[in-house]
Amino acid sequence: MNNSSIGLLDSGVGGLSVLSELYKIMPNQNYVFFGDTKNVPYGTKSPEEIFSYTKNILDFFISKKIKIAIFACNTTSAVAYDRLKEHFEDKIKIYPLIQSVAKYTIEGLKDNDTVAILATKATINSKKYNNEIKKYNPNINIIGIDCTGFVEIVENRLYENPQSIELIKSKLEIARNHNAKRIILGCTHYPYLKKHFKNILDVEYFNPANTLAKIIKNDLNNNNQKGTLKFYVSKNPDGFIKSAKTFFNVEKASLIDI
Ligand code: DGL
């Protein structure tokens, strides 16, 4: 690890969907991923709890001399970023997911089109997507759908479980009833479910991770070093590795209590 490492944080394996996009277009960077598997899911926790988990991870990154932190997590971007940014401003550059990509989520949409946000309870309650999108177009209809339970499906790899499919159907039904033109994957765990989503409701899906990766690439200097990947979790490294194999050939995640 060195000064140029990029830290990514999430409650668990969701953030790997962001890391994989970064790695695709910038394989020559050094990445440190922290999955807070001890405290997953974040989305049903209080803002105070989410703030404190996120702060601890940023302190951990700083202790590792990391200069860039990516919130590979919508929930922390929605609930904790505003409070954390001043405190950490001089110490680490933070990229919050929602605020970084909001402008692009509605690209190509017209006034009165409807966009549906699938996200955790905390993200939906925060109205962060609504507020950020409205800055760019106040005339887009935004439907927030609280998808509590999806994170557990992903963390426990219950993709084919009939109850999982029923839950997913019931949430997408809301988007269908509102005639949503586009669906935003407002939680980084949800790209793991994309195949199911498409089978149930065949509309356009927006994965903010692609856009965020491009924004970051644009900001960083290119280099010719050989990139590295390092994974830390706060609990259950074996479970993490099983899920992580969707995106990476991960062999090891270090267990760390922060
Ligand atoms: N993957 C995170 C997000 O994007 C957190 C999900 C959770 O732990 O509830 O919101």
Boltz pocket constraint, residues with backbone or C-beta under 6 A from the ligand:
constraints:
  - pocket:
      binder: B
      contacts: [[A, 10], [A, 11], [A, 12], [A, 14], [A, 15], [A, 39], [A, 40], [A, 41], [A, 42], [A, 43], [A, 44], [A, 72], [A, 73], [A, 74], [A, 75], [A, 76], [A, 120], [A, 123], [A, 151], [A, 186], [A, 187], [A, 188], [A, 189]]
      max_distance: 6.0
